Amino acid sequence: MLGATSTARPFYGSFAWAYDQLSERAVTAECGHIAATLSGRGVAPDASLLDAGCGTGRYAVELAQRGYRVTGLDASPELLDVARQRPGASAVTFVAADLVRPPAGPRYDAILCRGVLNDLLEEEDRLDAFWGFARALNPAGVLVFDVREWEATGRRKSREPVHEKTVETRRGTLTFRSDTRLDHATRQLRIAERHVLTTGPVTNLHPLRFRHAVLDARRGPAPPRPDRLRGRRLPWGLRPYAGRRLH
Ligand SMILES: C[S@@+](CC[C@H](N)C(=O)[O-])C[C@H]1O[C@@H](n2cnc3c(N)ncnc32)[C@H](O)[C@@H]1O
């Protein structure tokens, strides 16, 4: 097993094939912003770039089309299968690996980690991910990552705890529903997800409950557990969760 997240969540596993339809993003515009951010920090469009947690490869392929030499890494074999079938995917090298325990490999001029870090529930795993990024970056390399903000997420999820979306897919009508409760003590989202796929007269129900951490970009999460963090420091003197939102 690679990352626990990949196998536990149908969104990343048995329904990976529907991921892009259920989770739409303004990928082209966001990649424009990412490219501008990298250029502004001296990383040119022909640079090497690791998309850590690349999912279906939509950012990886878009960035490769802009000239970056892209490697896409993900823990989910199912999402990587989708990524490899994407038009333009041959320009990207895809790797199945856990970004918390990444294999030794080449260094990159830039790392993108979008929509991923909130999947890591344990403080220690987050630190290991950042240490992995530090080891995988060239000197003067640039890390671009995003995290949720607790206040904004809390307000939104209190107002709208249920998200539901129905899409017509090549396999039938798919309804995805997520129901989110806020756990203020741990700053985690407790999420129940459900996929319902109707193909002709047959309906298949896939329910799941899991937790999602909210790493606050401005104020940090609940205090870290000192027993887990003893002697650990973030690379480059980074403060935990000092990220910048991309969206
Ligand atoms: C919300 S998706 C975002 C995917 C992609 N970055 C995007 O924006 O379309 C989170 C991704 O992180 C991956 N992921 C979560 N934990 C991981 C880990 N420990 N190692 C590698 N990938 C991980 C999941 O498999 C999933 O593809």
The ligand as an SDF file (V2000), in Angstrom:
LIG
                    3D

 27 29  0  0  0  0  0  0  0  0999 V2000
   -7.4790   16.5790   -3.8010 C   0  0  0  0  0  0  0  0  0  0  0  0
   -6.4190   15.5670   -4.7700 S   0  0  0  0  0  0  0  0  0  0  0  0
   -5.5440   16.8150   -5.7280 C   0  0  0  0  0  0  0  0  0  0  0  0
   -4.9500   16.2250   -6.9860 C   0  0  0  0  0  0  0  0  0  0  0  0
   -4.2560   17.2430   -7.8820 C   0  0  0  0  0  0  0  0  0  0  0  0
   -3.1670   17.9120   -7.2160 N   0  0  0  0  0  0  0  0  0  0  0  0
   -5.2580   18.2350   -8.3940 C   0  0  0  0  0  0  0  0  0  0  0  0
   -5.2880   19.3550   -7.8690 O   0  0  0  0  0  0  0  0  0  0  0  0
   -6.0220   17.8920   -9.3010 O   0  0  0  0  0  0  0  0  0  0  0  0
   -5.1790   15.0530   -3.5880 C   0  0  0  0  0  0  0  0  0  0  0  0
   -4.1800   14.1050   -4.1940 C   0  0  0  0  0  0  0  0  0  0  0  0
   -3.1390   13.8670   -3.2610 O   0  0  0  0  0  0  0  0  0  0  0  0
   -2.8030   12.4910   -3.3240 C   0  0  0  0  0  0  0  0  0  0  0  0
   -2.2000   12.1350   -2.0500 N   0  0  0  0  0  0  0  0  0  0  0  0
   -2.7450   12.2260   -0.8150 C   0  0  0  0  0  0  0  0  0  0  0  0
   -1.8700   11.8010    0.1170 N   0  0  0  0  0  0  0  0  0  0  0  0
   -0.7520   11.4340   -0.5560 C   0  0  0  0  0  0  0  0  0  0  0  0
    0.5090   10.9090   -0.1620 C   0  0  0  0  0  0  0  0  0  0  0  0
    0.7950   10.6620    1.1200 N   0  0  0  0  0  0  0  0  0  0  0  0
    1.4400   10.6510   -1.1150 N   0  0  0  0  0  0  0  0  0  0  0  0
    1.1620   10.8950   -2.4180 C   0  0  0  0  0  0  0  0  0  0  0  0
   -0.0070   11.3870   -2.8580 N   0  0  0  0  0  0  0  0  0  0  0  0
   -0.9530   11.6550   -1.9390 C   0  0  0  0  0  0  0  0  0  0  0  0
   -4.1200   11.7860   -3.5820 C   0  0  0  0  0  0  0  0  0  0  0  0
   -3.9380   10.4830   -4.0900 O   0  0  0  0  0  0  0  0  0  0  0  0
   -4.7510   12.7480   -4.5730 C   0  0  0  0  0  0  0  0  0  0  0  0
   -4.3520   12.4770   -5.8750 O   0  0  0  0  0  0  0  0  0  0  0  0
  1  2  1  0
  2  3  1  0
  2 10  1  0
  3  4  1  0
  4  5  1  0
  5  6  1  0
  5  7  1  0
  7  8  2  0
  7  9  1  0
 10 11  1  0
 11 12  1  0
 11 26  1  0
 12 13  1  0
 13 14  1  0
 13 24  1  0
 14 15  1  0
 14 23  1  0
 15 16  2  0
 16 17  1  0
 17 18  1  0
 17 23  2  0
 18 19  1  0
 18 20  2  0
 20 21  1  0
 21 22  2  0
 22 23  1  0
 24 25  1  0
 24 26  1  0
 26 27  1  0
M  CHG  2   2   1   9  -1
M  END
$$$$
